[in-house]
Amino acid sequence: MLGPLEAFQTSVRQFTQSIRVRLTAYYGAVLALVLIVFSLGVYIFLVETTNVDVNNMTQTYRRFLIDAAAQSPQDLRHISTNSGLLGPLSFKFQPRDNAAAAEGKQYTYGALRGQFANEQLEAVLFQPSKTGCHSTSGQLLCVWLVPKGHQIIGAVAMEASLDSIRHAQSRLRLGLLIGVPFSILIALIGGWALASGALAPVEQLRRTAQSITATDLSRRIGLRRNDELGRLSATLDDMIDRLDGAFREQRQLTADVSHELRTPLSVIQGQASLALRRTRSPEEYAKVLRSIQEETERMSRIVSDLLLLARAESGQEILEHDPIRLDLIAKWAVEHLGSIAESKRITVSTNIHPVMIEGDADRIRQLTLNLLDNAFKYTDEGGAVSVGVGVVGGEARLRITDSGEGIPADVLPHIFQRFYRVDRSRSRGQGGSGLGLAIVHWIASAHGGSVDVVSRPGEGSTFTFRMPILAAHRGESLPRHKPRRRPRRVTAA
């Protein structure tokens, strides 16, 4: 059991690793970066724009004041006006006796000693790259030399307060410093709410998936949404449906195998127990042994068929793909099972034409035998079975029709399932394992073909095997040396 500190650390770790927390953190970090960059851009833009406006205004006044001072110096002894941008401006003209040209280019920059706008200037120096203005302590001071002809007759000073601009910039800084963190906080709260709402279906997915077990696959997520989570929910529901079907088939297969093997095992056990009760004649022992042998062969067939289907499902069954004659295989199957037809006095008619296909000869023989044996089993004595092989619509077809009892319509979709029988008691008595048609369906699918059935109760059944044709050879026998092709690994459908 975890201690308080370990439990707290686990809770903190789970909280920090939560997708909701990470999404909110990423969202807040991106928004904070955007707001900071935007705020810096706005502030820098305002400062630069204000500086440009001040420079343009001072240049305008410079041209006007120098021209006015050169013409009427006495008019600029001391003038005040309102600029609109900086508020009140103070202009003052200082005659030549207190102004001296600085070293370097004439009229470009200079130094001025004297009293300007009630401020004692020890030395005011303006660099050529500047506008002739200097700002300090919230004041803007501009000094320009006034030329007349080739002589400097004095200097003009302009003074203005930068307090309004400084206050505007200060208020903007304060607004950004308060607004940006507050906006980020609001965005984090909103991001948390949005992430919680968006991830709520994920929590529903988790709870539903946690409630699903191998013994109970009836639960479904059932999100009715037209977004990514809705599609994920539908995909998971489909997967659970397939798993549910697979588990049902597995349970049914286990029950069917147990049921199929229980009967021959019971017969073997009963016959052996009966033979051991007392001493019997050699004929009686032979009869018991023959009965045991028959049941053993039946179990062997069931196990062999199950192993074949198991290998097919796991992809371990390898099929050869060689040119083979479907018509010759059909004729061989009719001859091979002829004794069954004779014993039941079944009339067998054939309509077989040469057809060449590509496949595994052993498996095609097994398919044909299973279909023909199924027809003989479900045809009453004195009935009829017809076998046809030919090419229809560019594909090879093997068609077997019987005059048996037929198959009900509601049963047709299930006859290719393992151990499925229309009449279980009668089929078992006839020695069927219930796997023949399942193997037929797998062989047909593995060869790229299909098998279907048309049947009506009391009118018999028709099984048709279709697959692509390789070539049509009339009156030719199989080549003595068949070309071998690379085998292909196949799985059960």
Secondary structure, 3 states (H helix, E strand, C coil): CCCHHHHHHHHHHHHHCCHHHHHHHHHHHHHHHHHHHHHHHHHHHHHHHHHHHHHHHHHHHHHHHHHHHHHCHHHHCCEEEECCCCCEEEEEEEEHHHEEECCCCCCCCEEEEEEECCEEEEEEECCCCCCCEEEECCEEEEEEEEEECCEEEEEEEEEEECHHHHHHHHHHHHHHHHHHHHHHHHHHHHHHHHHHHHHHHHHHHHHHHHHCECCECCCCCCCCCCCHHHHHHHHHHHHHHHHHHHHHHHHHHHHHHHHHHHHHHHHHHHHHHHHHCCCCCHHHHHHHHHHHHHHHHHHHHHHHHHHHHHHHHCCCEEECCEEEEHHHHHHHHHHHCHHHHHHCCCEEEEEECCCEEEECHHHHHHHHHHHHHHHHHCCCCCCEEEEEEEEECCEEEEEEEECCCCCCCCCHHHCCCCCCCCCHHHHHHCCCCCCHHHHHHHHHHHCCCEEEEEEECCCEEEEEEEEECCECCCCCCCCCCCCCCCCEEECCC
